[in-house]
């Protein structure tokens, strides 16, 4: 079984990005999951998968109702391992949960600095 390497960072738009890499049959599989947080974008997330030069797949997660369809789409991809599919599925579900929290709990914070 190959080791799955996971890295988290924030991009220039302050979106949370998770990058996973794994070696399968002497090819590197790279998966990037971007949790889009800025209001300008109509999507809540973006997932990009790449294996070598011949395999490439990407999709946007548009809203919470779209999550199950995207996880099914992810599970039908034959050229990535099950562990990576499970981790990406968790990240996609988190995108929807945080979207719901934002809508249910709108709060305005004000700070007075003297």
C-alpha positions, -999 to +999 in steps of 0.1 A: +000+000+000+013+034-009+016+063+015-007+092+010+010+126+017-014+154+026-005+191+028-027+221+037-021+257+028-039+289+020-038+304-015-037+341-025-075+344-022-074+330+013-091+298+002-081+266+021-063+242-003-055+206+005-030+188-018-025+150-017+001+130-035+006+093-039+027+070-060+008+043-080+026+021-105+056+045-107+033+074-114+025+103-091-011+110-084-018+146-074-052+157-060-059+193-051-091+203-032-098+240-029-124+252-004-135+285-019-144+310+008-146+344-010-180+357-019-171+366-055-172+330-066-204+311-073-188+278-064-180+264-029-151+242-040-129+229-068-112+195-071-084+187-096-069+152-101-039+143-122-020+111-127+010+112-150+004+127-184-026+107-195-051+111-167-066+144-157-100+152-141-114+183-125-148+196-113-164+224-093-187+219-063-215+244-068-237+240-037-245+217-009-270+197-030-242+190-055-220+172-030-233+136-033-232+138-071-195+149-070-186+122-045-202+096-068-183+111-097-151+108-077-158+072-067-162+062-104-127+073-113-107+040-116-071+054-116-069+067-080-068+046-048-097+042-024-079+059+005-075+091-016-111+089-027-122+087+010-101+117+020-113+138-009-149+128-001-144+141+035-131+174+022-160+178-002-185+171+026-167+198+048-172+223+020-210+218+022-211+219+060-192+252+062-215+267+036-245+258+057-229+272+088-223+305+071-259+308+060-274+298+093-253+319+116-247+353+100-229+374+126-215+409+124-184+416+145-174+451+153-143+461+171-137+496+185-101+506+188-093+536+209 
